[in-house]
Amino acid sequence: MLPCMFAVIPARLWRKGACPIQIFVLCLTTLGSFTAIFLAAKFIGHKQIAQLDFFDYITGITIGSIAAEMATELEQPWKPLTAILIYAGVTFLLSVVTNKFPRTRRYLYGSSTILMDQGKLYRENLKKAKLDLEEFLVMCRQQGYFDLTSIQTAIFEFNGRLTILPVSTQRPVTPSDMELSPEQELLFTELIMDGRILESNLKHMGLDLTWLDKQLKQRGIHSAQDVFLAVCDKNQRLVIYKNDHNRRHTN
């Protein structure tokens, strides 16, 4: 679809009076601004874009800005339209390249950086990640680590998040540590939401309205409209929250 759009737009632009030189200059300036924004984002660092990758960030802010300009551009709307198509095309092309050649992701998106390992802080890696020590400590505290001696390894991911591996003596105790075999928890499926019975979910669970009505009556509930939320797992364990103060009933 995208190649077809690029084939149709030039013909329309030509009919609107845009000369080839204008179109060529517009393409160059758009590509130049794309490169400039990309380099600026790389320079600022991942912490500015959180979970977005570079190209999602670039495409989002740029296309949004161009679209706003396009909405007010009455004389030559083909200019911002062409720019949007170029940005979309470049982003699409880069996604194809990174999928076909995974090694290019390292150069375009960056890679994870070890900031701390086995009690040692790496100053150079902090600089590489464009983080100062205070920012690193804040990110640790946000994950519940107020004592750095509780951290075995801290990795700054390419999406701007900090991943922490605690030391073995500080991690939460698991059932396997205590040689226990707890029953596997199962996912719950919504059967009633805000007084409305979700019959498709009920059928998916292998249940019917008769079974549900019986379960409600056993809890003194006469109508599904009195239920704020009802969920059930594959073992037919039903949990009900009534409308009156969301009181919970569990079988």
C-alpha positions as CSV (number, residue, x, y, z in Angstrom):
1,M,0.0,0.0,0.0
2,L,2.8,2.4,0.9
3,P,4.6,2.1,-2.5
4,C,1.3,2.9,-4.2
5,M,0.9,6.0,-2.2
6,F,4.3,7.2,-3.1
7,A,3.5,6.5,-6.8
8,V,0.2,8.5,-6.7
9,I,1.3,11.5,-4.7
10,P,3.9,12.9,-7.2
11,A,1.3,12.9,-10.0
12,R,-1.2,14.8,-7.8
13,L,1.5,17.3,-6.8
14,W,2.4,17.9,-10.4
15,R,-1.3,18.7,-11.2
16,K,-1.3,21.1,-8.3
17,G,1.5,23.1,-9.8
18,A,4.5,21.9,-7.7
19,C,7.6,21.8,-9.9
20,P,10.1,18.9,-9.7
21,I,12.7,21.1,-8.0
22,Q,10.4,22.0,-5.2
23,I,9.5,18.4,-4.6
24,F,13.2,17.4,-4.6
25,V,14.1,20.2,-2.2
26,L,11.2,19.2,0.1
27,C,12.4,15.6,0.1
28,L,15.9,16.6,1.0
29,T,14.8,18.9,3.8
30,T,12.5,16.3,5.2
31,L,15.2,13.6,5.2
32,G,17.6,16.1,6.7
33,S,15.2,17.0,9.5
34,F,14.6,13.3,10.1
35,T,18.3,12.7,10.5
36,A,18.7,15.7,12.7
37,I,15.9,14.6,15.1
38,F,17.4,11.1,15.2
39,L,20.8,12.3,16.1
40,A,19.4,14.6,18.7
41,A,17.4,11.7,20.3
42,K,20.6,9.6,20.3
43,F,22.5,12.4,21.9
44,I,19.9,13.0,24.6
45,G,19.8,9.3,25.5
46,H,17.2,6.6,26.1
47,K,16.0,8.0,29.4
48,Q,14.0,10.6,27.6
49,I,11.8,8.2,25.7
50,A,11.1,5.5,28.3
51,Q,9.6,2.5,26.6
52,L,9.5,4.0,23.1
53,D,12.2,3.1,20.7
54,F,14.0,5.9,18.8
55,F,11.9,5.6,15.6
56,D,8.5,5.5,17.4
57,Y,9.6,8.6,19.3
58,I,10.8,10.4,16.2
59,T,7.9,9.5,14.0
60,G,5.3,10.3,16.7
61,I,6.5,13.8,17.6
62,T,7.3,14.7,14.0
63,I,4.2,13.4,12.3
64,G,2.1,15.0,15.0
65,S,3.8,18.4,14.5
66,I,3.5,18.1,10.7
67,A,-0.1,17.1,10.9
68,A,-0.8,20.2,13.0
69,E,0.8,22.3,10.3
70,M,-1.0,20.5,7.6
71,A,-4.3,21.3,9.3
72,T,-3.6,25.0,9.0
73,E,-1.8,25.0,5.7
74,L,-4.4,26.1,3.2
75,E,-2.3,27.3,0.2
76,Q,0.1,24.3,-0.2
77,P,-1.2,21.4,1.8
78,W,0.8,19.0,-0.4
79,K,4.1,20.0,1.4
80,P,3.3,18.7,4.9
81,L,1.4,15.7,3.3
82,T,4.5,14.7,1.4
83,A,6.7,15.1,4.5
84,I,4.4,12.8,6.5
85,L,4.6,10.2,3.8
86,I,8.4,10.4,3.7
87,Y,8.7,10.1,7.5
88,A,6.3,7.1,7.4
89,G,8.2,5.5,4.5
90,V,11.6,5.9,6.1
91,T,10.3,4.4,9.4
92,F,8.7,1.5,7.5
93,L,11.9,0.9,5.6
94,L,14.0,0.9,8.8
95,S,11.7,-1.6,10.4
96,V,12.0,-3.9,7.4
97,V,15.8,-3.5,7.5
98,T,16.1,-4.3,11.3
99,N,13.8,-7.3,10.9
100,K,15.8,-8.6,8.0
101,F,19.2,-7.8,9.5
102,P,19.0,-8.0,13.3
103,R,22.6,-6.8,13.8
104,T,21.6,-3.4,12.6
105,R,19.4,-2.9,15.7
106,R,22.5,-2.5,17.8
107,Y,23.5,0.6,15.8
108,L,20.0,2.0,15.4
109,Y,18.4,1.3,18.8
110,G,21.5,0.8,21.0
111,S,22.2,-2.0,23.4
112,S,21.9,-2.8,27.1
113,T,24.6,-1.5,29.4
114,I,25.8,-3.0,32.7
115,L,25.9,-0.2,35.3
116,M,26.7,-2.3,38.3
117,D,27.9,-5.9,38.8
118,Q,29.1,-7.8,41.9
119,G,29.3,-4.6,44.0
120,K,31.2,-2.5,41.4
121,L,29.8,0.6,39.8
122,Y,31.0,1.4,36.3
123,R,31.5,5.1,35.9
124,E,32.1,4.9,32.2
125,N,29.0,2.9,31.5
126,L,27.0,5.5,33.5
127,K,28.4,8.2,31.2
128,K,27.6,6.1,28.2
129,A,24.0,5.7,29.4
130,K,23.9,9.5,30.0
131,L,23.0,9.0,33.7
132,D,24.5,10.6,36.7
133,L,24.9,8.8,40.0
134,E,21.8,10.5,41.5
135,E,19.6,9.4,38.7
136,F,20.9,5.9,39.0
137,L,20.1,5.9,42.7
138,V,16.6,7.2,42.1
139,M,15.9,4.4,39.6
140,C,17.1,1.9,42.1
141,R,14.8,3.3,44.8
142,Q,11.9,3.2,42.4
143,Q,12.3,-0.5,42.2
144,G,12.5,-0.9,46.0
145,Y,16.3,-1.1,46.3
146,F,17.5,1.5,48.9
147,D,20.7,-0.4,49.7
148,L,23.1,-1.0,46.8
149,T,24.6,-4.0,48.6
150,S,21.3,-5.8,47.8
151,I,22.0,-5.5,44.1
152,Q,24.0,-8.2,42.3
153,T,23.7,-6.7,38.8
154,A,22.0,-3.6,37.4
155,I,21.5,-3.3,33.6
156,F,20.3,-0.2,31.8
157,E,18.1,-1.5,28.9
158,F,18.0,0.1,25.5
159,N,14.3,1.1,26.2
160,G,15.4,3.4,29.1
161,R,14.4,1.0,32.0
162,L,16.7,-0.3,34.7
163,T,16.7,-4.1,35.3
164,I,18.0,-5.3,38.6
165,L,19.1,-8.8,39.7
166,P,19.2,-8.9,43.5
167,V,21.9,-10.8,45.4
168,S,20.7,-14.4,46.2
169,T,20.4,-13.6,50.0
170,Q,18.1,-10.7,49.3
171,R,15.7,-12.1,46.8
172,P,12.2,-13.2,48.0
173,V,11.8,-16.8,49.2
174,T,10.1,-19.1,46.7
175,P,8.2,-22.3,47.4
176,S,11.0,-24.3,45.7
177,D,13.4,-22.9,48.3
178,M,11.2,-24.4,51.0
179,E,10.7,-27.6,49.0
180,L,7.0,-26.9,48.7
181,S,4.8,-27.7,45.7
182,P,1.8,-25.3,45.8
183,E,-1.1,-25.7,43.5
184,Q,-0.7,-24.0,40.2
185,E,-2.8,-20.7,40.0
186,L,-5.1,-20.4,37.0
187,L,-6.2,-17.4,35.0
188,F,-9.6,-16.0,35.8
189,T,-12.2,-15.2,33.1
190,E,-14.8,-12.5,33.5
191,L,-18.4,-13.8,33.5
192,I,-20.2,-10.7,34.7
193,M,-19.1,-7.1,34.3
194,D,-21.1,-4.2,35.7
195,G,-24.3,-6.3,35.8
196,R,-23.9,-7.7,32.3
197,I,-23.4,-11.4,31.7
198,L,-20.6,-12.2,29.2
199,E,-22.2,-15.2,27.5
200,S,-19.3,-15.7,25.1
201,N,-16.9,-16.1,28.1
202,L,-19.4,-18.3,29.9
203,K,-19.5,-20.6,26.8
204,H,-15.7,-20.6,26.5
205,M,-15.5,-21.9,30.0
206,G,-17.9,-24.7,29.2
207,L,-20.6,-23.3,31.5
208,D,-24.1,-22.1,30.9
209,L,-26.6,-19.6,32.3
210,T,-28.2,-22.3,34.5
211,W,-25.0,-22.9,36.3
212,L,-24.3,-19.2,36.7
213,D,-27.9,-18.6,38.0
214,K,-27.5,-21.4,40.5
215,Q,-24.2,-20.0,41.8
216,L,-25.7,-16.6,42.2
217,K,-28.7,-17.9,44.2
218,Q,-26.4,-19.8,46.5
219,R,-24.9,-16.5,47.5
220,G,-28.2,-14.8,47.9
221,I,-27.9,-12.8,44.6
222,H,-31.2,-12.8,42.7
223,S,-30.0,-11.0,39.5
224,A,-26.8,-10.4,37.6
225,Q,-27.5,-6.7,37.7
226,D,-26.6,-6.8,41.4
227,V,-23.1,-8.0,40.5
228,F,-20.3,-5.5,39.8
229,L,-17.8,-8.2,38.7
230,A,-17.8,-12.0,38.7
231,V,-14.7,-14.0,37.6
232,C,-14.1,-17.7,37.4
233,D,-11.2,-20.1,36.8
234,K,-11.0,-23.5,35.0
235,N,-11.7,-25.2,38.4
236,Q,-15.0,-23.3,38.5
237,R,-13.8,-21.2,41.4
238,L,-16.1,-18.3,41.3
239,V,-15.3,-14.9,42.8
240,I,-18.1,-12.3,43.0
241,Y,-18.0,-8.6,43.8
242,K,-21.5,-7.2,44.5
243,N,-22.5,-3.6,43.7
244,D,-23.1,-2.7,47.3
245,H,-19.6,-1.6,48.3
246,N,-18.0,-4.3,46.1
247,R,-18.5,-7.0,48.8
248,R,-16.7,-10.1,47.7
249,H,-18.1,-13.7,47.7
250,T,-15.9,-16.7,47.0
251,N,-16.9,-20.3,46.7
